[in-house]
């Protein structure tokens, strides 16, 4: 059952006023001490709540990071390297490619490559090129 701090505080104030009117200084001091204890407990509870909130945010951030890393691992499993470029191979889909090896290896991004008509296939993002079969492998520009 949740504790209503406002009700406890109000009751202690009322008791303190009664003890003061009755002239019972010892009882009044005990009630003041109880009020102080309640305030300390409330303060600790708030601090714990802030810690829990911070930890919850940290857990969410870590879960997002894990999901991102799992996505990267899944993507890596789909990639096949051949003829100087990556090709994405997925079940029930046609093979995608060629995809830039430099972009994928350095930045984990998928970037298409296109035939530029001069015997080279080049990345549309970073301009990394590979030669066609009659040429010798990757040639950066």
C-alpha positions in Angstrom: 0.0 0.0 0.0 1.5 3.4 -1.0 2.3 5.9 1.7 0.8 9.4 1.3 3.6 11.7 2.5 1.3 14.7 2.5 -1.2 13.0 4.9 1.6 12.0 7.3 3.1 15.5 7.2 -0.3 17.1 7.8 -1.0 14.7 10.7 2.4 15.4 12.3 1.8 19.2 12.0 -1.6 18.8 13.7 -0.1 16.7 16.5 2.7 19.2 16.9 0.2 22.1 17.3 -1.8 20.1 19.8 1.4 19.3 21.9 2.4 22.9 21.7 -1.0 24.1 22.9 -1.0 21.5 25.7 2.4 22.8 26.8 4.0 19.3 26.4 7.5 20.4 25.1 8.9 16.8 25.2 6.1 15.5 22.9 6.4 18.6 20.7 10.2 17.9 20.3 9.5 14.3 19.5 7.0 15.3 16.8 9.4 17.8 15.3 12.1 15.0 15.2 9.5 12.7 13.5 8.8 15.5 10.9 12.6 15.8 10.3 12.9 12.0 9.8 9.9 12.0 7.4 11.6 14.8 5.4 14.9 12.9 5.3 13.1 9.7 4.1 11.3 11.7 1.4 14.5 13.2 0.3 16.2 9.8 0.1 13.2 8.4 -1.8 13.5 11.3 -4.3 17.2 10.7 -4.7 16.6 7.0 -5.2 13.9 7.9 -7.8 16.4 10.0 -9.7 18.9 7.2 -9.6 16.3 4.8 -10.9 15.4 7.2 -13.6 19.0 7.6 -14.6 19.5 3.9 -14.6 16.4 3.4 -16.7 17.6 5.8 -19.3 21.0 4.1 -19.3 19.3 0.7 -19.9 17.2 2.1 -22.7 20.3 3.5 -24.4 22.1 0.2 -24.0 19.2 -1.7 -25.4 19.2 0.7 -28.4 22.9 0.2 -28.9 22.5 -3.6 -28.7 19.8 -3.5 -31.3 22.0 -1.4 -33.6 24.9 -3.8 -33.1 22.7 -6.8 -33.8 21.5 -5.1 -36.9 25.1 -4.6 -38.0 25.9 -8.2 -37.4 22.8 -9.3 -39.3 23.8 -7.1 -42.2 27.4 -8.5 -42.1 25.9 -12.0 -42.4 24.1 -10.9 -45.6 27.2 -9.6 -47.3 29.3 -11.5 -49.7 32.6 -10.2 -51.1 33.5 -11.0 -54.7 35.2 -9.2 -57.6 36.3 -6.3 -55.4 32.9 -5.4 -54.1 30.2 -6.6 -51.7 27.0 -8.2 -52.7 24.0 -8.4 -50.4 22.5 -11.9 -50.5 19.1 -12.4 -48.8 16.7 -15.3 -48.8 13.8 -14.8 -51.3 15.3 -11.6 -52.8 17.6 -11.0 -55.8 21.2 -10.4 -55.1 22.0 -6.7 -54.6 25.3 -5.1 -55.8 27.9 -4.2 -56.4 28.2 -2.3 -53.1 31.2 -0.3 -52.2 33.8 -2.2 -50.1 35.4 1.0 -48.8 32.1 2.5 -47.5 31.0 -0.8 -46.0 34.4 -1.6 -44.3 35.1 1.9 -43.0 31.6 3.2 -42.2 29.3 0.2 -42.2 27.1 1.9 -44.8 25.7 0.4 -47.9 26.6 2.4 -51.0 25.7 1.3 -54.5 28.3 1.3 -57.3 27.6 2.1 -60.9 29.3 1.3 -64.2 30.8 4.6 -65.4 31.3 3.3 -68.9 35.1 3.4 -69.0 35.9 -0.1 -67.7 35.3 0.9 -64.0 32.5 0.6 -61.6 32.5 3.5 -59.0 30.8 4.2 -55.7 28.2 7.0 -55.9 29.2 8.1 -52.4 33.0 8.1 -52.1 34.1 7.6 -55.7 36.0 4.4 -55.0 36.3 2.4 -58.2 37.0 -1.2 -59.2 37.9 -2.4 -62.6 35.9 -4.8 -64.6 37.2 -8.3 -65.2 39.8 -7.2 -67.8 41.3 -4.8 -65.3 43.3 -5.4 -62.1 41.1 -5.1 -59.0 40.2 -1.9 -57.0 41.6 1.4 -58.2 40.9 4.4 -56.0 40.4 7.8 -57.7 
